[in-house]
Amino acid sequence: MKHDFKVYLRLLSYLKPFWAIGLLVLLGFSINAATEVSVAKLLERIIEAIQNKDQSFTTLFPLLVVLLMFFRGLGLFMGGYFTAVISRNLIFNIRQQVFAKLMRLPSQYYLDNSSGHITAKIMYNVEQLTAASSESLKTIVQQGLITIALLGYLLYTNWRLTLCILIFGPIIGLIIRKASKRMRKLSMQVQSTMGDVNHVVQETVQGNLVVKGFAGQDYEQNRFHESSMENLRRGLKMVVVQQLNSPIVQLIMSIALSIVMYIALRPEILQDTSAGEFVAYITAAGMLSKPIKTLTDVNEKLQRGMAAAYSVFELLDMPEEANNGTLKPVLKGDVEFKNVNLIYADGHHAIHDFNLKVNAGETVALVGRSGAGKTSLVNLLVRYQDVTSGQLLLDQHDINDLELNSLRTQISMVNQQVVLFNRTVRENIAYGQLEHATDEQVIAAAKAAFAHDFIMDLPQGYDTPLGAQGLNLSGGQRQRIAIARAILKNAPILILDEATSALDNESEYYIQQAFDAAMQDRTTIVIAHRLSTIENADRIVVMDKGRIIEQGTHAELIAQQGAYFQLHQRNFEEN
């Protein structure tokens, strides 16, 4: 409970900037609460006016009813509108925070969580947060003020009778507490199953060609059906708890009310009470059940929001990528691995006591079977993974002493999986730190990557939108746009991870020419299966299971007739 309270206080702290709007909410709902009590008082006056044949008041009565409804409407509008202003702004602010946090989380987070669950957090869970903050606060303030106003009126009119109603308070409290625990648990499950639903949708959308190609529509439909059904089941269980909660509370309220009426109708109690006072009292007591029912219903919103708050705050509190480095040197491109080890979170030992020195301007090719640790090694250079032990030096500086953005802006990387955004060709080449590049620079980079000609053949040239993932381009074309991006970056260190794997022979020939130009005067680390792309490297490093087993030039390694020679023979047999 203590932890819940802390989480709730933290959630409410997001409402602090809106305190002035909060006062308007309070004013609106105070006007509304005052009108509720006025209804009972008005009934008392009209009954007395009829009994006393007071013509002046009965004439005034219709006008008072209209006035009452006007102020009631005004209060409700003020309270409801300004609550929505707070609520929408709250969602906006927390969503910005969550998205900013996602930008700063380490790569491991994205390996551990599916994109469906991540987007569910930012879209669905943040939306649910308002249920616990602004929405439930609105109900608590609105109905709480009405309850207090009516109870105040009842106590003022006849405090002894009112105590009979208050005796039932603890029983109602106990029921609400029991329902809370159940609803919190179910709400967490609903949010988790919403992530599953999201995940299936995203996978199917992104892999739609594979789904169609392998006739997987029925399988995906079933997966979606099962995830949605699970979500439906949990949601309905929650509705059962919520819907049982209200009638039980109302039943207890009606018992309290019937006792009050039984006592109130005894002659000895009635003796000095006028008919108007009696009707007004019973009306006010009857009106109490509606705000109390609504206050018990708010529990469901509260639990939904609290479950979401745990989920969102858990994300916001996650450790970010370590960026303790302060140095921002302009790198020349010296790279040195000293006894480097890399062990993943699941215990997989990817890099073993690795030692390698690459001089500025040198081209080193990494070769080896899949799983040899080549990609893990280059991920260390951009700090997508951090060295577990040992040292990685760039220009004699420990990589951890370099400021993270400064480090990454000085390394160009072309991956096997090309990532293109749903923007124009120009915006894809001049992305992020390159967005201020001139048209001439973009075109020069595209020409260097042999992409200019096919770009000019597109409907709008460099202004052609590429669509999601750029899937309307061929693999080779997408690869060349990624290479143009890397060339435009003009960084002192260039990493090519399987960069030519998606190219046909003709494209590869052109790309090879482009790379030869791009590699001039910069440190290049090449990972490739196609040996034609690495034969010209200054040094070839053969890796297996995270260790170096051979290194040397192409000619030296062929002469040794070791692991590289076997790879080379196999490669030529395949060709």
SVG drawing of the C-alpha trace seen along z (x, -y; Angstrom):
<svg xmlns="http://www.w3.org/2000/svg" viewBox="-53 -37 105 63">
<polyline fill="none" stroke="black" stroke-width="0.4" points="0.0,0.0 2.8,-2.4 4.4,-1.7 1.1,-2.4 0.8,-5.7 4.3,-6.7 3.4,-5.8 0.2,-7.8 2.0,-10.8 4.5,-10.6 1.6,-10.5 -0.1,-13.5 3.2,-15.4 2.7,-15.6 -0.5,-17.7 1.5,-20.4 2.0,-22.7 -1.8,-22.8 -2.8,-24.0 -4.4,-27.2 -6.6,-25.2 -7.3,-22.9 -8.8,-25.8 -11.2,-26.4 -12.2,-22.7 -12.8,-23.0 -14.9,-26.2 -16.9,-24.5 -17.6,-21.4 -18.3,-23.5 -21.1,-25.3 -22.4,-21.9 -22.4,-20.5 -24.2,-23.6 -27.0,-23.1 -27.5,-19.5 -28.2,-20.6 -30.4,-23.4 -32.7,-20.9 -33.5,-19.4 -33.9,-22.9 -36.1,-24.0 -38.4,-20.9 -38.8,-21.8 -39.7,-25.4 -42.2,-24.5 -44.0,-22.0 -44.2,-24.6 -45.4,-27.2 -48.2,-24.9 -49.2,-24.1 -49.2,-27.8 -50.8,-28.9 -47.8,-31.2 -48.6,-32.4 -45.5,-34.7 -43.1,-31.7 -45.0,-29.3 -44.9,-32.0 -41.1,-32.4 -40.5,-28.6 -40.2,-27.9 -37.7,-30.7 -35.6,-29.3 -35.6,-25.8 -34.3,-27.3 -31.6,-29.3 -30.7,-26.2 -30.3,-24.1 -28.3,-26.9 -25.8,-27.1 -25.6,-23.3 -24.8,-23.1 -22.2,-25.9 -20.5,-24.1 -20.5,-20.8 -19.1,-22.4 -16.3,-24.2 -15.3,-21.1 -15.5,-18.8 -13.7,-21.0 -10.9,-22.1 -10.3,-18.5 -10.0,-17.4 -7.5,-20.2 -5.4,-18.9 -5.9,-15.3 -4.8,-15.9 -1.8,-17.9 -0.8,-15.2 -0.9,-12.5 1.1,-14.8 3.8,-15.5 4.2,-11.9 4.2,-10.6 7.1,-13.0 9.0,-11.8 8.5,-8.1 9.5,-8.7 12.6,-10.6 13.4,-7.8 13.1,-5.2 15.7,-7.2 18.2,-6.9 17.7,-3.2 20.4,-0.7 20.2,1.6 19.6,4.5 16.1,3.2 15.1,3.5 16.4,7.0 14.5,8.0 11.1,6.4 9.1,6.7 8.2,3.5 4.5,4.3 4.9,4.2 7.0,1.0 4.4,-0.8 1.6,0.5 3.3,-1.3 3.6,-4.6 0.1,-4.5 -2.2,-2.5 -0.6,-2.5 0.1,-6.3 -3.6,-6.9 -4.6,-4.7 -2.5,-6.9 -5.1,-9.7 -7.7,-7.3 -5.8,-7.3 -4.8,-11.0 -7.1,-13.6 -10.2,-11.4 -10.4,-9.8 -9.6,-13.1 -12.4,-14.8 -14.8,-12.1 -13.5,-12.3 -13.7,-16.1 -17.1,-16.3 -18.8,-13.5 -16.9,-14.1 -18.1,-17.7 -21.7,-16.6 -21.4,-13.9 -19.9,-16.4 -22.6,-19.0 -25.4,-16.5 -24.0,-15.0 -23.5,-18.6 -27.1,-19.4 -28.3,-16.1 -26.2,-16.6 -27.4,-20.2 -31.1,-19.1 -31.0,-16.0 -27.6,-14.8 -28.9,-11.7 -30.6,-10.2 -27.6,-11.0 -25.3,-8.9 -27.4,-5.8 -26.2,-6.3 -22.6,-6.9 -22.4,-3.6 -22.4,-1.7 -19.3,-3.6 -16.7,-1.0 -18.5,1.9 -18.5,0.0 -14.8,-0.7 -14.0,3.0 -15.9,4.0 -14.1,1.3 -10.7,2.5 -11.3,6.1 -12.4,5.1 -9.3,2.9 -6.8,5.7 -8.7,7.8 -9.0,5.0 -5.3,4.0 -4.2,7.5 -6.7,7.8 -5.7,4.4 -2.1,5.3 -3.0,8.4 -5.2,6.4 -2.2,4.1 0.1,7.0 -2.4,8.7 -2.8,5.4 1.0,5.6 0.6,9.1 -2.2,7.9 0.0,5.0 3.0,7.3 1.0,9.7 -0.3,6.7 3.2,5.2 4.8,8.5 2.1,9.3 2.3,5.8 6.1,5.8 6.3,9.3 3.3,9.1 5.2,10.5 6.3,13.6 2.8,14.1 1.4,14.0 4.2,16.0 3.8,18.8 0.0,18.6 0.3,17.7 -2.9,15.6 -4.9,18.2 -2.1,18.8 -1.7,15.0 -5.5,14.6 -5.5,17.3 -2.7,15.7 -4.5,12.4 -7.7,14.0 -6.1,15.8 -4.3,12.6 -7.5,10.5 -9.6,13.2 -7.2,13.2 -7.5,9.4 -11.3,9.7 -11.4,12.3 -9.3,10.2 -11.3,7.1 -14.6,8.9 -13.4,10.3 -12.6,6.7 -16.1,5.6 -17.7,8.3 -15.8,7.0 -16.7,3.4 -20.3,4.2 -20.8,6.2 -19.1,3.6 -21.7,0.9 -25.0,2.8 -23.6,4.2 -22.6,0.7 -26.1,-0.6 -27.8,2.2 -26.0,1.3 -26.9,-2.3 -30.6,-1.4 -30.5,0.6 -29.1,-2.4 -31.8,-4.6 -34.6,-2.3 -33.5,-2.2 -33.4,-6.1 -36.9,-6.2 -38.2,-3.6 -36.8,-5.7 -37.9,-9.0 -41.5,-7.9 -41.9,-7.1 -44.4,-9.6 -42.1,-10.5 -39.4,-11.5 -41.8,-13.2 -43.5,-15.4 -41.8,-18.7 -40.8,-18.0 -42.7,-19.7 -43.7,-17.8 -41.4,-20.0 -38.4,-19.3 -39.1,-15.5 -39.4,-15.3 -36.2,-17.4 -34.3,-15.2 -35.4,-11.9 -34.7,-13.4 -31.2,-14.5 -30.5,-11.1 -31.7,-9.4 -29.5,-11.6 -26.5,-10.5 -26.5,-7.0 -25.7,-8.4 -22.4,-10.1 -21.4,-7.2 -22.0,-4.8 -19.9,-6.9 -17.2,-7.2 -17.1,-3.4 -17.0,-3.1 -13.9,-5.5 -12.0,-2.6 -11.9,-0.8 -10.4,-3.8 -8.0,-4.2 -6.8,-0.6 -6.4,-0.8 -4.4,-3.9 -2.2,-2.6 -1.4,0.5 -0.4,-1.7 1.6,-4.0 3.7,-1.0 4.4,0.0 5.2,-3.5 7.3,-4.5 9.2,-1.2 10.2,-2.2 11.1,-5.8 13.3,-4.5 15.2,-2.1 19.0,-2.7 19.9,-4.6 22.9,-4.1 25.9,-5.1 27.2,-8.4 29.7,-9.5 32.4,-10.4 33.2,-14.1 35.9,-14.1 34.9,-15.2 38.1,-14.8 38.2,-14.9 39.2,-11.3 41.9,-10.3 40.8,-6.7 43.3,-4.6 41.4,-1.7 42.9,0.8 41.2,3.7 43.1,4.8 42.0,8.1 38.4,7.3 35.6,9.5 31.9,9.2 29.4,11.3 25.7,10.7 23.0,10.6 22.0,14.2 25.5,15.3 26.6,15.8 30.4,15.1 30.6,13.4 34.2,12.0 37.1,13.7 40.3,11.9 40.4,10.0 43.5,8.0 43.7,6.1 45.3,2.8 44.0,0.9 45.9,-2.1 44.2,-5.3 43.5,-4.9 43.9,-1.2 41.3,1.2 40.7,4.4 38.4,7.1 36.8,9.5 35.9,12.9 34.5,16.0 31.5,18.2 28.1,16.9 28.2,16.5 32.0,15.9 31.5,12.5 32.1,10.1 29.0,8.0 29.4,8.1 32.9,6.6 31.8,3.7 28.8,3.1 31.4,2.4 32.9,-0.4 29.6,-2.4 28.8,-1.3 25.5,0.5 27.1,3.0 29.6,2.1 32.9,3.9 32.5,6.4 36.2,6.4 39.4,5.2 39.9,1.9 38.8,0.4 40.9,-2.6 40.1,-5.2 43.1,-7.5 44.5,-6.3 41.3,-7.4 39.3,-4.8 35.9,-4.6 34.1,-5.1 35.8,-8.5 34.3,-9.8 30.9,-11.6 28.5,-9.1 27.0,-11.4 30.5,-12.7 31.7,-9.1 28.8,-8.1 28.8,-11.1 32.4,-10.1 31.6,-6.5 29.7,-5.7 28.0,-2.3 26.3,-0.4 24.5,2.6 23.2,5.7 19.6,4.7 19.1,1.4 16.8,-0.9 15.0,-3.5 12.3,-5.9 8.9,-6.8 10.3,-10.1 11.8,-11.3 15.0,-10.0 16.8,-13.2 15.6,-13.1 16.8,-9.4 20.3,-10.3 20.6,-13.5 19.3,-12.0 19.8,-13.2 23.1,-15.1 23.2,-15.4 19.9,-17.2 21.6,-20.5 23.6,-19.1 23.1,-21.0 21.5,-19.4 24.9,-19.3 26.4,-17.3 23.5,-14.9 23.7,-14.4 27.5,-14.0 27.1,-11.2 24.4,-9.5 26.7,-9.6 29.6,-8.2 27.3,-5.3 26.1,-4.8 22.5,-5.6 22.0,-8.9 20.8,-7.3 18.1,-5.1 17.0,-7.9 16.5,-10.2 14.3,-7.5 12.0,-7.6 8.7,-9.6 9.8,-12.7 13.6,-12.1 15.1,-13.0 11.7,-14.2 10.1,-10.7 8.6,-9.4 10.0,-6.0 7.0,-4.5 7.4,-2.3 10.9,-0.7 11.5,-1.8 10.1,1.5 9.2,0.2 13.0,0.2 15.0,3.3 17.5,4.6 20.4,3.3 18.8,-0.2 18.1,-0.4 21.6,0.7 23.0,-2.1 20.9,-4.7 22.3,-3.5 25.8,-3.7 25.1,-7.2 24.1,-8.2 27.4,-6.8 29.5,-8.5 27.7,-11.9 28.5,-11.4 32.2,-11.5 33.3,-10.0 36.9,-9.0 35.9,-5.5 33.7,-3.4 32.1,-0.1 30.6,2.1 28.7,5.0 27.7,7.3 27.1,4.1 27.2,5.8 25.2,8.9 22.0,7.6 23.7,6.6 23.8,8.3 27.2,8.6 26.9,5.5 25.8,3.4 28.5,4.9 31.1,3.9 29.9,0.3 29.7,0.3 33.2,1.7 34.4,-1.3 32.4,-3.6 33.9,-2.0 37.4,-2.3 36.8,-6.0 35.1,-6.2 37.8,-4.2 40.5,-6.7 42.1,-8.3 39.8,-6.7 39.8,-3.6 37.6,-0.9 36.4,2.3 34.7,4.6 32.6,7.7 31.7,9.7 31.0,13.2 31.8,12.4 35.5,12.6 35.8,10.4 35.0,7.4 37.8,8.1 40.7,9.3 42.0,5.7 42.0,5.1 45.3,4.1 44.7,6.9 42.3,9.8 41.4,11.0 39.8,14.5 37.5,15.0 35.9,18.0 33.9,18.1 35.0,14.6 38.7,15.2 41.3,14.4 42.6,17.6 44.5,16.0 45.5,12.6 47.5,11.3 47.1,10.1 45.1,12.1 48.2,13.5 49.8,14.5 46.7,16.2 46.2,18.2 49.8,19.3 49.2,20.5 46.4,22.8 44.6,22.5 41.0,21.4 40.9,18.5 42.2,20.7 39.3,23.1 36.7,20.3 38.2,18.9 38.0,22.3 34.4,22.8 33.5,19.4 34.9,20.0 33.1,23.3 29.8,21.5 30.5,18.9"/>
</svg>
